[in-house]
Amino acid sequence: MNDSKGYWAATLSLLTKILVVWFLVSYGAGILFAPALNSFHLGGYPLGFWFAQQGSIYVFLILIVYYTKKMGQIDREFGVSED
């Protein structure tokens, strides 16, 4: 028998963590922390600008890969894997 409450708790925990990272990168690094980050440069551009334009996209792609890997582990742990 599957532990559906445990499965959804693990899934929601993963989603919460990913959304916090997403918020910090998109809103935090691109807007809130941009003035502090702009004292550093990456590729000739202020770091706050770089995060707003390019860095957030890279982080989002990494989050997608991380999510698929972790969801696969959660699915296997609770016996609902499609493998």
N, C-alpha and C positions, 0 to 999 in steps of 0.2 A: 504494500500500500504506500502511495506517495504522500509525503508530508507537504501538502499544498500551502499551509501557512508558513512553514519554513522556507519553501521555494519563493513565495512572494516577498517574504521579509528579505531574503538574500537579493532578489531582483531589485526591490525598491532601495535597498542600501547601496547597491551598485549604481543605480540611476541617480541617487542623491549625490554620491561622490562625483560622478561625471558632470552633473549639472553645476555643482559648486566650482569645479575646475573651469568649466565652460564660462560661467559668470565671471570668475576672477580674471580670466584671459581676455574675454571680449569686452566687458565693461570696465573691469579694474585696470588692466594693462593698457587698454586702448583709450580710456577716458580718465578714470580717477587717478591712476598712478603715472599718467603720461608726463606731467611736468617733472617728476622725480626721475623717471626713466630717460628723459631727453638729455640728461647730463652725460649719458653714455651713447656711443655711436656704434652702429653695425653696418658695414658696407657703405660708410659715408653718410648714413641717415641717422637721425635721432632714434633711439631705441623705442620710445613711445610711439612714434610715427610708424616704425617698422612693425611693431606688434599690431597696430591698428590696421595696417595694410597687408602684411604678409604673415607675420608670426602667428596670428590667430588661426589662419587657414591651416598652417602646419600642425598646430596643436589640435585643431578639430579633427584632422585626418588621423593623428595618433590616437585621439579619444575613440574614434570609430574602430580602429584596429584593436585597441584595448578592450572595448565593450564586447566585440564579437568573441575575443579569446575568453574573457571572463564569463560571458553568458554560456559559452560552450562548456566550461568547467562546471558552472552551476547546474546546467541541464544534465550533465553526466552524473553529478553528485546526487541529484534527486531522481534520477532514472527517467527523465523525460527527453533524453537526447534523441535526435533523428538519425543517428549513425546506425 
